[in-house]
Amino acid sequence: VYEPDRVGKTLKQHSAIFKSHCAGLYFVGIQDMVISDMSVCRELAKDKHVIQSVLYYSEGEKIDNYGANPYLARYYIQAPTRQEVDDVTERFFKQMKVTDPAGERVDIPFIMERD
């Protein structure tokens, strides 16, 4: 319920300066490819910067980008500075690798370029 007296008090207590920086990293795969190895995904999920992760597939499953699982994996990361979030993001995108039974990549590599 809207209470005008409480809104002012709440806004006075609020700070727009957060103690950490966060990002959501999403990884997608190639449609209809079969996943054989997601070990890198599981290792990345253990990183100290990860505050939540979701692996949408398991080994043996076929990628369906138009179904209930449009991503291979999602990681929410957190760090004390924006630079550290950027560094972690770059490292994750460099390390990510998901393969099929023939050892071919089924994840879509993403190339980050800095200005």
Beta strands, then each sheet from edge to edge (+ up, - down):
strand 1: 21-27
strand 2: 50-55
strand 3: 73-79
sheet 1: 1+ 3- 2+
end
